[in-house]
């Protein structure tokens, strides 16, 4: 077997695989032996049909299967040897048979060929937030409130309450949607998943009162209060602290110090996420290369289906392809950025020779075991060592650790950082909106021009066309009734 690999463009490859007649014959015989036992022709026992009859009926099919098997076999072997990652379904373009060899021409998409930029000399912002006493005291109050006993009440004094409501959704007046029957559920008035202005409407309300709130689709949400439970905050004494800390602390000061550590850890995690995002943005912007077309389409389809699945909406591949421009408009930029970052990160990992070691997995298992104390270590060990997603997570963390070590960081207050991010996102939103408006104006201009061109056509031509129609109508009218039928 011999081969020649050609770069059609930055992402597309063409591979010419030449095999000897003996090698080609091996694959043909395998395909024949696979088909022959299944051939059933009247007058012959199954599996005993003469070869010449099988070839007459199924020869092209057997040969096509043999060609595909040979192509897949050698393609897998060659790409493995050359560390080539195939991104989309390969296509067998041509099969050239000669006396001394058979050549298969196959095309496929692979990782784009590009040079890495200077990823070791990046400067990124590091958002900084230092937890203060006020935040610690607020968190302590929340802990005391959320763990306090519940008492029945007739009126809602503050948001530190749990309310049982009967919920009803009235469709908009012009809607064809049938109203759903009312349903009961419990509403925690400190649950920040709900709009704050909705929760505040419950303050000073009593059992039997109704709260109306507009729904985004034009419907009206109605909450009828059936039961009220107010939460009585715990007193921060020694016994309470012991209970809340599971006997780790017995005084408020030590407990508050632990709360401060936990809050700071969360802020540090947010800072790390922000720096990682900053790094990815800079590296994607730094590298300019073509994104593989078919791989991009397949990725966009998968992303769209997964996105709507989270919204409890079922989409098929055909649904996305039918409205592909719309899905591309909403998700294209995100998908393209993700693809480009994967190529860049893979190349850095390869260049820096970053690998997963046993100690990395052991550390990961230890961290996971703290989150799931009831799960045996042996079970976690088996799950993580056999799961590619876990391994990928560990590998990406090692990559980010390395990139952050290389980077120069400039401290910035978290509030200032968030303000800058908001302004950046707002500018991007306005830019997209302007693009949409420009497209709309262009379409209006085209329609106007077409209308003007139609109006500017010579009147004689328009009159002639009308006369022909009148003549046709007249001749139709003058036909005998029998001909009309």
C-alpha positions as CSV (number, residue, x, y, z in Angstrom):
1,X,0.0,0.0,0.0
2,X,1.2,3.5,-0.9
3,X,-0.4,6.8,-0.3
4,X,-0.1,10.5,-1.1
5,X,-1.7,13.2,1.1
6,X,-2.6,16.5,-0.4
7,X,-3.9,19.7,1.2
8,X,-6.9,21.0,-0.8
9,X,-7.3,24.0,1.5
10,X,-6.6,24.8,5.1
11,X,-9.1,22.2,6.3
12,X,-9.8,19.8,3.5
13,X,-7.5,16.9,2.6
14,X,-7.3,14.5,-0.4
15,X,-5.8,11.1,0.2
16,X,-4.8,8.9,-2.7
17,X,-4.4,5.3,-1.6
18,X,-2.8,2.8,-4.0
19,X,-3.0,-0.9,-3.3
20,X,-1.8,-3.9,-5.2
21,X,-4.2,-6.3,-7.0
22,X,-3.7,-8.9,-4.3
23,X,-4.6,-6.4,-1.5
24,X,-7.7,-5.2,-3.5
25,X,-8.7,-8.8,-4.1
26,X,-8.6,-9.6,-0.4
27,X,-11.2,-6.9,0.3
28,X,-13.3,-8.1,-2.7
29,X,-13.3,-11.7,-1.5
30,X,-14.4,-10.6,2.0
31,X,-17.3,-8.6,0.5
32,X,-18.2,-11.5,-1.7
33,X,-18.1,-14.1,1.1
34,X,-20.3,-11.8,3.2
35,X,-22.9,-11.5,0.4
36,X,-22.9,-15.0,-1.2
37,X,-24.5,-16.9,1.8
38,X,-27.5,-14.6,1.8
39,X,-28.3,-14.8,-1.9
40,X,-31.6,-16.7,-2.5
41,X,-32.4,-17.6,-6.1
42,X,-35.2,-20.0,-7.1
43,X,-33.7,-23.3,-8.3
44,X,-30.7,-23.2,-6.0
45,X,-30.2,-23.9,-2.4
46,X,-29.4,-20.8,-0.3
47,X,-25.7,-20.3,-0.2
48,X,-25.1,-22.6,-3.2
49,X,-25.8,-20.1,-6.0
50,X,-23.0,-20.2,-8.7
51,X,-20.5,-17.3,-8.5
52,X,-21.2,-16.1,-12.0
53,X,-24.9,-15.6,-11.2
54,X,-24.1,-13.8,-8.0
55,X,-21.7,-11.5,-9.8
56,X,-24.2,-10.8,-12.6
57,X,-26.8,-9.8,-10.0
58,X,-24.8,-8.3,-7.2
59,X,-21.3,-7.6,-8.7
60,X,-21.5,-3.8,-8.6
61,X,-22.9,-3.9,-5.0
62,X,-20.1,-6.2,-3.8
63,X,-17.4,-4.2,-5.5
64,X,-18.8,-0.9,-4.0
65,X,-18.7,-2.5,-0.5
66,X,-15.2,-3.8,-1.1
67,X,-14.0,-0.3,-2.1
68,X,-15.5,1.3,1.0
69,X,-14.1,-1.4,3.3
70,X,-10.6,-1.0,1.8
71,X,-10.8,2.8,2.0
72,X,-11.9,2.8,5.6
73,X,-9.3,0.3,6.6
74,X,-6.3,2.1,5.0
75,X,-7.7,5.6,5.9
76,X,-7.8,4.7,9.6
77,X,-4.3,3.3,9.4
78,X,-2.8,6.3,7.7
79,X,-4.5,9.0,9.8
80,X,-3.4,7.2,13.0
81,X,0.2,7.0,11.8
82,X,0.2,10.7,10.8
83,X,-1.9,11.8,13.9
84,X,-4.6,13.3,11.7
85,X,-8.0,13.9,13.3
86,X,-10.9,13.4,10.8
87,X,-13.6,15.9,11.6
88,X,-16.5,14.9,9.2
89,X,-17.6,11.9,7.2
90,X,-15.0,11.0,4.6
91,X,-16.1,10.9,0.9
92,X,-14.8,8.3,-1.6
93,X,-14.4,10.5,-4.7
94,X,-13.0,8.0,-7.2
95,X,-11.7,4.5,-7.7
96,X,-9.1,4.1,-10.5
97,X,-8.4,0.5,-11.5
98,X,-5.1,-0.2,-13.4
99,X,-3.3,-3.5,-14.2
100,X,-0.8,-3.1,-11.4
101,X,-2.8,-1.2,-8.8
102,X,-6.1,0.2,-7.6
103,X,-6.2,3.8,-6.4
104,X,-8.8,5.2,-4.1
105,X,-9.3,8.9,-3.9
106,X,-10.9,10.0,-0.6
107,X,-11.6,13.5,0.7
108,X,-12.2,14.5,4.3
109,X,-11.9,17.5,6.7
110,X,-9.1,17.6,9.2
111,X,-7.8,20.0,11.8
112,X,-6.8,23.2,10.0
113,X,-3.0,23.7,9.5
114,X,-1.9,26.9,11.3
115,X,1.0,28.3,13.3
116,X,0.6,28.9,17.0
117,X,1.0,32.5,18.1
118,X,2.9,33.6,21.2
119,X,0.6,32.2,23.8
120,X,3.2,32.5,26.5
121,X,3.2,36.3,26.6
122,X,-0.4,37.3,27.1
123,X,-1.6,40.0,29.5
124,X,-5.0,39.5,31.0
125,X,-7.1,41.2,33.7
126,X,-7.6,39.6,37.1
127,X,-10.8,40.7,38.8
128,X,-10.2,41.1,42.5
129,X,-12.8,41.1,45.3
130,X,-11.9,40.9,49.0
131,X,-14.8,39.8,51.2
132,X,-15.6,42.3,54.0
133,X,-17.4,42.0,57.4
134,X,-20.7,43.3,56.0
135,X,-20.9,40.4,53.5
136,X,-20.0,37.9,56.2
137,X,-22.7,39.2,58.5
138,X,-25.3,39.2,55.7
139,X,-24.4,35.6,54.9
140,X,-24.6,34.6,58.6
141,X,-28.1,36.2,58.7
142,X,-29.1,34.2,55.6
143,X,-27.9,30.9,57.2
144,X,-29.7,31.6,60.5
145,X,-32.9,32.5,58.6
146,X,-32.9,29.6,56.1
147,X,-32.3,27.1,58.9
148,X,-34.9,28.6,61.3
149,X,-38.2,26.9,62.3
150,X,-41.3,27.7,60.3
151,X,-44.5,29.0,61.9
152,X,-48.0,29.4,60.4
153,X,-48.9,33.0,59.8
154,X,-51.9,35.0,58.4
155,X,-49.9,37.8,56.8
156,X,-46.6,38.1,55.0
157,X,-44.4,40.5,56.9
158,X,-41.2,40.1,54.9
159,X,-39.5,37.9,52.3
160,X,-38.4,35.5,54.9
161,X,-41.5,33.4,54.2
162,X,-42.7,30.3,52.4
163,X,-46.1,30.6,50.7
164,X,-48.3,27.9,49.4
165,X,-50.1,29.3,46.4
166,X,-52.7,28.2,43.7
167,X,-51.2,29.2,40.4
168,X,-53.2,29.9,37.3
169,X,-52.1,31.1,33.9
170,X,-54.6,33.0,31.9
171,X,-53.8,33.1,28.2
172,X,-53.7,36.4,26.3
173,X,-57.0,37.5,24.9
174,X,-55.9,36.9,21.2
175,X,-54.4,33.5,22.1
176,X,-55.8,30.2,20.9
177,X,-54.1,28.4,23.8
178,X,-56.5,26.6,26.2
179,X,-56.0,27.6,29.9
180,X,-54.4,25.0,32.1
181,X,-56.1,23.9,35.3
182,X,-54.8,25.7,38.5
183,X,-51.9,24.0,40.3
184,X,-50.6,24.2,43.9
185,X,-47.0,24.7,44.7
186,X,-44.7,26.2,47.4
187,X,-43.0,29.5,46.7
188,X,-39.9,30.6,48.7
189,X,-40.0,34.4,48.7
190,X,-36.1,34.4,48.9
191,X,-35.7,32.3,45.8
192,X,-33.7,34.5,43.4
193,X,-34.8,32.4,40.4
194,X,-38.0,34.5,40.5
195,X,-38.2,38.2,39.5
196,X,-37.6,40.3,42.5
197,X,-40.5,42.6,41.7
198,X,-42.9,39.6,41.7
199,X,-41.6,38.4,45.1
200,X,-42.0,41.9,46.7
201,X,-45.7,42.0,45.6
202,X,-46.4,39.3,48.3
203,X,-45.3,41.6,51.2
204,X,-48.3,42.6,53.4
205,X,-50.6,40.1,51.6
206,X,-52.9,37.8,53.6
207,X,-54.3,34.3,53.0
208,X,-56.9,34.5,50.3
209,X,-55.3,37.4,48.5
210,X,-54.4,37.3,44.8
211,X,-51.2,38.5,43.1
212,X,-51.3,39.2,39.4
213,X,-48.1,39.3,37.3
214,X,-47.7,39.7,33.5
215,X,-46.2,36.7,31.7
216,X,-43.7,37.4,28.9
217,X,-45.9,35.9,26.2
218,X,-48.8,38.2,27.0
219,X,-50.6,35.9,29.4
220,X,-51.4,36.7,33.0
221,X,-50.0,34.8,36.0
222,X,-52.2,34.7,39.0
223,X,-51.0,33.5,42.5
224,X,-53.8,32.8,45.1
225,X,-52.3,32.6,48.6
226,X,-53.5,29.5,50.5
227,X,-51.0,29.1,53.3
228,X,-48.3,31.3,54.8
229,X,-45.3,30.1,56.9
230,X,-42.9,32.6,58.3
231,X,-39.3,31.5,59.0
232,X,-38.1,32.4,62.5
233,X,-34.3,33.1,62.4
234,X,-32.2,31.0,64.7
235,X,-30.3,32.7,67.5
236,X,-26.5,32.6,67.0
237,X,-25.6,30.9,70.3
238,X,-23.1,28.2,71.0
239,X,-25.5,25.3,70.5
240,X,-26.8,26.8,67.2
241,X,-23.2,27.2,65.9
242,X,-22.3,23.7,66.8
243,X,-25.4,22.4,64.9
244,X,-24.8,24.5,61.8
245,X,-21.1,23.6,61.6
246,X,-21.6,19.9,62.5
247,X,-19.6,20.4,65.7
248,X,-16.7,22.0,63.9
249,X,-17.1,25.4,65.7
250,X,-18.7,26.4,69.0
251,X,-18.5,30.2,68.8
252,X,-19.7,32.9,66.3
253,X,-16.3,34.4,65.5
254,X,-14.8,31.1,64.3
255,X,-17.9,30.3,62.3
256,X,-17.9,33.8,60.7
257,X,-14.2,33.3,59.8
258,X,-15.2,30.0,58.0
259,X,-18.0,31.8,56.2
260,X,-15.5,34.4,55.1
261,X,-13.2,31.7,53.7
262,X,-16.1,30.1,51.8
263,X,-17.2,33.4,50.3
264,X,-13.7,34.3,49.3
265,X,-13.3,30.9,47.6
266,X,-16.4,31.6,45.5
267,X,-15.1,35.0,44.5
268,X,-11.8,33.5,43.6
269,X,-13.6,30.9,41.4
270,X,-15.4,33.7,39.6
271,X,-12.1,35.4,39.0
272,X,-10.6,32.3,37.6
273,X,-13.5,31.8,35.2
274,X,-13.2,35.4,34.1
275,X,-9.4,35.0,33.5
276,X,-10.0,31.8,31.5
277,X,-12.6,33.5,29.4
278,X,-10.2,36.4,28.8
279,X,-7.5,33.9,27.8
280,X,-9.7,32.0,25.3
281,X,-11.0,35.3,23.7
282,X,-7.4,36.6,23.2
283,X,-6.1,33.3,21.8
284,X,-9.1,32.9,19.4
285,X,-8.6,36.5,18.3
286,X,-4.9,35.9,17.8
287,X,-5.2,33.0,15.5
288,X,-6.7,33.4,12.0
289,X,-7.6,30.2,10.2
290,X,-10.5,28.7,8.2
291,X,-13.1,26.7,10.1
292,X,-14.0,23.3,8.5
293,X,-17.3,23.8,6.7
294,X,-19.0,20.4,7.2
295,X,-17.7,20.1,10.8
296,X,-19.1,23.6,11.5
297,X,-22.5,22.6,10.2
298,X,-22.6,19.3,12.1
299,X,-21.5,21.2,15.3
300,X,-24.1,23.9,14.9
301,X,-26.9,21.3,14.4
302,X,-25.8,19.4,17.6
303,X,-25.5,22.6,19.6
304,X,-29.0,23.8,18.5
305,X,-30.6,20.4,19.3
306,X,-28.9,20.3,22.8
307,X,-29.8,24.0,23.5
308,X,-33.5,23.4,22.8
309,X,-33.4,20.1,24.7
310,X,-32.6,22.0,27.8
311,X,-35.6,24.2,27.1
312,X,-37.8,21.0,26.9
313,X,-38.2,21.5,23.2
314,X,-37.5,18.5,20.9
315,X,-35.6,19.4,17.6
316,X,-34.4,17.0,14.9
317,X,-31.5,17.5,12.5
318,X,-34.0,18.0,9.7
319,X,-35.6,20.9,11.7
320,X,-32.3,22.7,12.1
321,X,-31.2,22.2,8.5
322,X,-34.6,23.5,7.3
323,X,-34.1,26.8,9.1
324,X,-30.3,26.7,9.1
325,X,-29.7,30.5,8.5
326,X,-31.9,31.3,11.5
327,X,-30.0,28.9,13.8
328,X,-26.7,30.2,12.4
329,X,-27.7,33.7,13.2
330,X,-28.3,32.9,16.9
331,X,-25.7,30.3,17.6
332,X,-23.1,30.5,14.8
333,X,-20.7,32.8,16.5
334,X,-20.7,30.8,19.7
335,X,-20.2,27.5,17.9
336,X,-17.4,28.9,15.7
337,X,-15.6,30.2,18.7
338,X,-15.8,26.9,20.4
339,X,-14.5,25.0,17.4
340,X,-11.6,27.4,17.0
341,X,-10.7,27.2,20.7
342,X,-10.7,23.4,20.5
343,X,-8.2,23.4,17.6
344,X,-5.9,26.0,19.4
345,X,-6.0,24.2,22.7
346,X,-5.3,20.8,21.1
347,X,-2.2,22.3,19.4
348,X,-0.9,23.9,22.6
349,X,-1.4,20.6,24.5
350,X,0.5,18.7,21.9
351,X,3.3,21.3,21.7
352,X,3.7,21.5,25.5
353,X,3.4,17.7,25.8
354,X,0.6,18.1,28.5
355,X,-0.5,14.6,29.6
356,X,-2.8,13.2,32.3
357,X,-0.9,11.4,35.1
358,X,-2.2,9.1,37.8
359,X,-1.7,11.8,40.4
360,X,-4.0,14.2,38.4
361,X,-6.7,11.6,38.5
362,X,-6.2,10.8,42.2
363,X,-6.5,14.5,43.1
364,X,-9.6,14.8,41.0
365,X,-11.1,11.7,42.7
366,X,-10.3,13.2,46.1
367,X,-12.1,16.4,45.3
368,X,-15.1,14.6,43.9
369,X,-15.3,12.3,47.0
370,X,-15.7,15.4,49.2
371,X,-18.8,16.4,47.1
372,X,-20.2,12.8,47.3
373,X,-19.1,11.4,50.7
374,X,-21.4,8.4,50.5
375,X,-19.9,7.0,47.2
376,X,-17.1,4.5,47.7
377,X,-13.7,5.6,46.4
378,X,-13.4,2.4,44.3
379,X,-16.6,3.3,42.4
380,X,-15.4,6.9,41.7
381,X,-12.0,5.6,40.6
382,X,-13.6,3.3,38.1
383,X,-16.0,5.9,36.8
384,X,-13.4,8.7,36.4
385,X,-10.7,6.5,34.9
386,X,-13.1,5.1,32.2
387,X,-14.8,8.4,31.4
388,X,-13.4,10.5,28.6
389,X,-15.2,13.6,29.7
390,X,-13.6,13.6,33.1
391,X,-10.2,13.1,31.5
392,X,-10.8,15.9,29.1
393,X,-11.8,18.2,32.0
394,X,-8.6,17.3,33.8
395,X,-6.5,17.9,30.7
396,X,-8.1,21.3,30.1
397,X,-7.5,22.4,33.7
398,X,-3.8,21.5,33.3
399,X,-3.7,23.6,30.1
400,X,-5.4,26.6,31.8
401,X,-3.0,26.3,34.8
402,X,-0.1,26.5,32.4
403,X,-1.5,29.4,30.4
404,X,-2.3,31.3,33.5
405,X,1.3,30.7,34.8
406,X,2.6,32.1,31.5
407,X,0.3,35.2,31.5
408,X,0.9,38.6,33.0
409,X,-2.1,39.6,35.1
410,X,-3.3,43.1,35.9
411,X,-5.6,43.5,38.9
412,X,-8.9,45.2,38.5
413,X,-11.8,45.6,40.9
414,X,-14.6,43.1,40.2
415,X,-17.3,45.9,39.9
416,X,-15.2,47.8,37.4
417,X,-14.5,44.5,35.5
418,X,-18.2,43.7,35.3
419,X,-19.0,47.2,34.1
420,X,-16.5,46.9,31.3
421,X,-17.9,43.5,30.3
422,X,-21.4,44.9,30.3
423,X,-20.3,47.8,28.1
424,X,-18.5,45.4,25.7
425,X,-21.6,43.1,25.5
426,X,-23.9,46.1,25.0
427,X,-21.7,47.4,22.1
428,X,-21.7,44.0,20.5
429,X,-25.5,43.8,20.8
430,X,-25.9,47.3,19.2
431,X,-23.5,46.3,16.4
432,X,-25.5,43.2,15.7
433,X,-28.8,45.2,15.8
434,X,-27.3,47.7,13.3
435,X,-26.3,44.8,11.0
436,X,-29.9,43.5,11.1
437,X,-31.3,47.0,10.4
438,X,-28.8,47.4,7.5
439,X,-30.0,44.0,6.0
440,X,-33.6,45.1,6.3
441,X,-32.8,48.4,4.6
442,X,-31.0,46.6,1.8
443,X,-34.0,44.4,1.2
444,X,-36.3,47.4,1.2
445,X,-34.0,49.1,-1.4
446,X,-34.0,46.0,-3.6
447,X,-37.8,45.7,-3.5
448,X,-38.1,49.4,-4.3
449,X,-35.7,49.2,-7.2
450,X,-37.5,46.2,-8.7
451,X,-40.8,48.0,-8.3
452,X,-39.4,51.1,-10.1
453,X,-37.9,49.0,-12.9
454,X,-41.3,47.4,-13.4
455,X,-43.0,50.8,-13.5
456,X,-40.3,52.2,-15.9
457,X,-40.9,49.5,-18.6
458,X,-42.2,51.0,-22.0
459,X,-45.9,51.5,-21.9
460,X,-46.2,49.9,-25.4
461,X,-44.9,46.6,-24.0
462,X,-47.3,46.8,-21.1
463,X,-50.2,47.6,-23.5
464,X,-49.2,44.8,-25.8
465,X,-49.2,42.4,-23.0
466,X,-52.6,43.6,-22.0
467,X,-53.9,43.4,-25.5
468,X,-52.8,39.7,-25.8
469,X,-54.6,38.9,-22.7
470,X,-57.8,40.7,-23.9
471,X,-57.5,38.9,-27.2
472,X,-57.1,35.5,-25.4
473,X,-60.2,36.3,-23.2
474,X,-62.2,37.4,-26.2
475,X,-61.4,34.3,-28.2
476,X,-62.3,32.2,-25.2
477,X,-65.6,34.0,-25.0
478,X,-66.4,33.5,-28.7
479,X,-65.8,29.7,-28.6
480,X,-68.9,27.5,-28.9
481,X,-70.1,26.0,-25.6
482,X,-69.0,22.5,-26.6
483,X,-65.4,23.6,-27.2
484,X,-65.3,25.5,-23.8
485,X,-66.2,22.2,-22.1
